[in-house]
Amino acid sequence: MFYISTRGQTRPHTFSEAVEAGLATDGGLFLPEKLPDIAGKLAGWASLSYAELAAEFFQLFAPEIPAEEWRALTQEAYSKFDSPDVAPLKKLSDQIHVLELWHGPTLAFKDFALQLLGLLYKRQVKLKGKKLAVLGATSGDTGSAAIHGCMGQDGIDIFILYPNGRVAPLQERQMACTGASNVYAIPMPGTFDDAQGVVKECFGDPAFVSAVNLSAVNSINIARVLAQCVYYIWAWLKLPAEARATVEFVVPTGNFGNVLAGWLAQQMGLPCGGFRVATNQNDILYRFFESGEYKQGEVRPSYAPSMDIQAASNFERYLYFLLGKDQEQVRQVMLRMKQGERVTLPKPKSSFRATRMDDAMIADTIAQVWRDYSYVVDPHTACAFTGLAEDRVSVVLSTASPAKFPEVVQEATGTEPLHPTLEALKDKALQTYPLESSPEPLKAFIREKVSGK
Ligand SMILES: *Cc1c(COP(=O)(O)O)cnc(C)c1O
């Protein structure tokens, strides 16, 4: 199995190479050259545990890693989840099920991918005998999930930049209170985009990249998308048989990574009904699925900050299929978008519906779901609870624990949502490494920390 770039100007990579590289050198994203057919395997997968299912699935994508090893990797990756089901499917009514994706260490769905990615990094370090410096910028959830995937791993140091004062206090604590000696939470003046710019400049210096063996952690790694396919299959297998063929997965969406994973599983032969893209007021994807027009606007901060995105980085992977796998056309469309041109794309197939929700409606919806089902949702998950299909079962993907967003949730339900993991953080000392928002001091810092061990 090889991985190709959506833009067609990078040589085929193995799974491990694609995971290590993250982004293809032509600026495109990696995808399997051919999707395997899983339809015939589903019945045999029904009785597996979550970790066993993930191991079976990944063997199809990286047969060069032995089956035994995949089982050990997935077992370890999902051992830190606080539910025996890892991704429990809860029934709110005959029509509505919720797939809770927040039982991992940082209480958001990104743990599914980043717990595994941390172990894949560790495996590379062992194989190559070379230490790794992992660098990324975050507006909240990705950084904490990445830190929890890498902390305490031999041979890895992780450096996460974030805009000072602009991430939620609990998210900062999740990054800066680990006590792990290989974790560096680095607040910088400015915005997320400024921090992201500093990361890019570091990667633009090949001598530095090779000196410290720098690797990027971001939302576009192919291993992340594949890890997310697994819970769609898991949920589908847990549904009553008569609901499966028409079920609609409803996915709170920002970078289009989560919902893309479900759609890919469908392309591999998971016989489900379809998907709904649920956005907040940053509705570029809603507008695209309504009209075919993909046009970036300004980001407007919302109650669902992990979806405050106007350039959905994983969208390019869907575009590749939408444009009939014509990589040259993908490359040109992406270039035109980058120049701010208005691009009209072929009307997407009917597998997708889309909805959007503003902040006032998010607050109302949290209250409404609480009244109707005695169930508390976080502001991201709330975005899914509009336009629910009446004629078939919906599976709502719940992407974060309500306890991560106590103010909005308390306001809407009258009760403060608490979680022991977050309570424990409140007493711990914050350890941060503030730096200027420019590349040279950061490079010096990374060199010093990497060589000091
Ligand atoms: C990252 C995130 C999302 C958006 O996921 P994408 O893959 O970017 O679409 C939604 N909810 C929460 C809580 C998140 O952390």
The ligand as a Gaussian input file, in Angstrom:
#p B3LYP/6-31G(d) Opt

LIG

0 1
 C      -11.139000      19.732000      16.501000
 C      -12.520000      19.732000      17.016000
 C      -13.636000      19.776000      16.154000
 C      -13.514000      19.897000      14.655000
 O      -12.976000      18.743000      14.067000
 P      -12.441000      18.786000      12.572000
 O      -11.800000      17.485000      12.320000
 O      -11.491000      19.939000      12.526000
 O      -13.643000      19.012000      11.709000
 C      -14.902000      19.711000      16.720000
 N      -15.069000      19.647000      18.052000
 C      -14.033000      19.611000      18.907000
 C      -14.292000      19.556000      20.373000
 C      -12.713000      19.645000      18.428000
 O      -11.681000      19.618000      19.289000

